[in-house]
Amino acid sequence: MLSRWIFNRSGASGFGNVAVVAFLAVQALDGVLTYVGLATLGSHMEGNPVVASLMLAFGTGPGLTGAKLVAGVLGIALHLTGVHRLVALLTAIYLGAAILPWTALLLMAG
């Protein structure tokens, strides 16, 4: 029942537009906070092993930028297929799992 609600497809909507813009903003903010956090607290702080591997292979900036660009493109693809509730859910998850922790860590370090 919950998956049917989350994956329900809809056409163009104001909600969908707000959701995808919020998703992209959260991705950009996560990228900036991650970059600042890694510079401040050390490169061992990245919790996502895929992103950590990209940063190890290509450097912090390029690896992180690449990961955020892929996430943004996938979010836009979800938006274009009309899965707006999933985009909104992913935005909320990123807020709770990435933005708030990085913000708290940086506030404690500063």
Sine and cosine of phi, psi and omega as CSV:
sin_phi,cos_phi,sin_psi,cos_psi,sin_omega,cos_omega
0.00,0.00,-0.73,0.69,0.00,-1.00
-0.90,0.43,-0.67,0.74,0.00,-1.00
-0.90,0.43,-0.56,0.83,0.05,-1.00
-0.90,0.44,-0.63,0.78,0.01,-1.00
-0.93,0.36,-0.70,0.72,-0.04,-1.00
-0.92,0.38,-0.68,0.73,-0.09,-1.00
-1.00,-0.04,0.17,0.99,0.05,-1.00
-0.88,0.48,0.79,-0.61,-0.03,-1.00
-1.00,-0.07,0.65,-0.76,0.04,-1.00
-0.67,-0.74,0.27,-0.96,0.02,-1.00
-0.98,0.19,-0.29,-0.96,0.02,-1.00
-0.86,0.51,0.69,-0.72,0.00,-1.00
-0.45,-0.89,0.42,-0.91,0.09,-1.00
-0.88,0.47,-0.64,0.77,0.03,-1.00
-0.86,0.50,-0.71,0.70,0.00,-1.00
-0.89,0.46,-0.65,0.76,0.02,-1.00
-0.90,0.43,-0.69,0.72,0.03,-1.00
-0.90,0.43,-0.66,0.75,-0.03,-1.00
-0.88,0.47,-0.71,0.71,-0.05,-1.00
-0.95,0.30,-0.59,0.81,0.06,-1.00
-0.91,0.40,-0.67,0.74,0.05,-1.00
-0.89,0.45,-0.66,0.75,0.02,-1.00
-0.87,0.50,-0.73,0.69,-0.01,-1.00
-0.91,0.42,-0.61,0.79,0.04,-1.00
-0.91,0.41,-0.67,0.74,0.01,-1.00
-0.91,0.41,-0.62,0.78,0.06,-1.00
-0.88,0.47,-0.71,0.70,0.01,-1.00
-0.90,0.44,-0.70,0.71,0.01,-1.00
-0.89,0.45,-0.65,0.76,0.05,-1.00
-0.88,0.47,-0.66,0.75,0.04,-1.00
-0.88,0.48,-0.72,0.70,0.00,-1.00
-0.91,0.42,-0.74,0.67,-0.01,-1.00
-0.90,0.44,-0.61,0.79,0.03,-1.00
-0.90,0.43,-0.72,0.69,0.00,-1.00
-0.87,0.49,-0.73,0.68,0.01,-1.00
-0.91,0.41,-0.66,0.75,0.00,-1.00
-0.90,0.44,-0.66,0.75,0.02,-1.00
-0.92,0.39,-0.61,0.79,0.04,-1.00
-0.93,0.37,-0.55,0.84,-0.05,-1.00
-1.00,0.09,-0.71,0.71,-0.16,-0.99
-0.97,-0.25,-0.24,0.97,0.01,-1.00
0.92,-0.38,0.47,-0.88,-0.10,-0.99
-0.95,0.32,-0.21,0.98,0.01,-1.00
-0.96,0.27,-0.08,1.00,-0.10,-0.99
-0.99,0.13,-0.19,0.98,-0.01,-1.00
-0.95,0.30,0.85,-0.52,-0.08,-1.00
-1.00,0.01,-0.30,0.95,-0.01,-1.00
-1.00,0.02,0.91,-0.42,-0.07,-1.00
-0.90,0.43,-0.50,0.87,0.03,-1.00
-0.92,0.38,-0.74,0.68,0.01,-1.00
-0.91,0.42,-0.66,0.75,0.03,-1.00
-0.87,0.49,-0.64,0.77,0.02,-1.00
-0.92,0.40,-0.65,0.76,0.05,-1.00
-0.89,0.45,-0.66,0.75,0.00,-1.00
-0.93,0.37,-0.59,0.80,0.05,-1.00
-0.92,0.39,-0.64,0.77,-0.05,-1.00
-0.97,0.25,-0.63,0.77,-0.15,-0.99
-0.90,-0.43,-0.10,0.99,-0.10,-1.00
0.97,-0.22,0.38,-0.93,-0.09,-1.00
-0.86,0.50,-0.81,0.59,-0.05,-1.00
-0.89,0.46,-0.82,0.57,-0.01,-1.00
-0.89,0.45,-0.65,0.76,0.00,-1.00
-0.90,0.43,-0.69,0.72,0.01,-1.00
-0.93,0.38,-0.67,0.75,0.03,-1.00
-0.88,0.47,-0.70,0.72,0.03,-1.00
-0.87,0.50,-0.69,0.72,0.00,-1.00
-0.90,0.44,-0.66,0.75,-0.01,-1.00
-0.94,0.33,-0.59,0.81,0.06,-1.00
-0.91,0.42,-0.67,0.74,0.04,-1.00
-0.89,0.46,-0.70,0.71,0.02,-1.00
-0.87,0.49,-0.68,0.74,0.02,-1.00
-0.89,0.45,-0.69,0.72,0.02,-1.00
-0.89,0.45,-0.66,0.75,0.03,-1.00
-0.91,0.41,-0.62,0.79,0.07,-1.00
-0.89,0.45,-0.65,0.76,0.05,-1.00
-0.91,0.42,-0.64,0.77,0.03,-1.00
-0.88,0.47,-0.67,0.74,0.06,-1.00
-0.88,0.47,-0.67,0.74,0.02,-1.00
-0.88,0.48,-0.71,0.70,-0.04,-1.00
-0.92,0.39,-0.43,0.90,0.06,-1.00
-1.00,0.04,0.00,1.00,0.11,-0.99
1.00,0.08,0.31,0.95,-0.02,-1.00
-0.99,-0.11,0.89,0.46,-0.14,-0.99
-0.93,0.37,-0.58,0.81,-0.01,-1.00
-0.91,0.40,-0.59,0.81,0.05,-1.00
-0.92,0.40,-0.65,0.76,0.05,-1.00
-0.88,0.48,-0.68,0.73,0.03,-1.00
-0.90,0.43,-0.65,0.76,0.03,-1.00
-0.90,0.43,-0.69,0.72,0.04,-1.00
-0.89,0.45,-0.59,0.80,0.06,-1.00
-0.88,0.47,-0.71,0.70,0.02,-1.00
-0.90,0.44,-0.64,0.77,0.02,-1.00
-0.89,0.45,-0.70,0.71,0.04,-1.00
-0.89,0.46,-0.62,0.79,0.06,-1.00
-0.86,0.50,-0.72,0.69,-0.05,-1.00
-0.98,0.21,-0.55,0.84,-0.11,-0.99
-0.99,-0.15,-0.26,0.97,-0.04,-1.00
-0.80,-0.60,-0.80,0.60,-0.10,-0.99
-0.92,0.39,-0.78,0.62,-0.02,-1.00
-0.89,0.45,-0.71,0.71,0.04,-1.00
-0.89,0.46,-0.70,0.71,0.02,-1.00
-0.89,0.46,-0.67,0.74,0.02,-1.00
-0.87,0.49,-0.71,0.70,0.01,-1.00
-0.89,0.45,-0.70,0.71,0.01,-1.00
-0.89,0.46,-0.68,0.74,-0.02,-1.00
-0.94,0.34,-0.59,0.81,0.06,-1.00
-0.91,0.40,-0.63,0.78,0.03,-1.00
-0.93,0.36,-0.56,0.83,-0.03,-1.00
-0.97,0.24,-0.45,0.89,-0.09,-1.00
-1.00,0.05,0.00,0.00,0.00,0.00
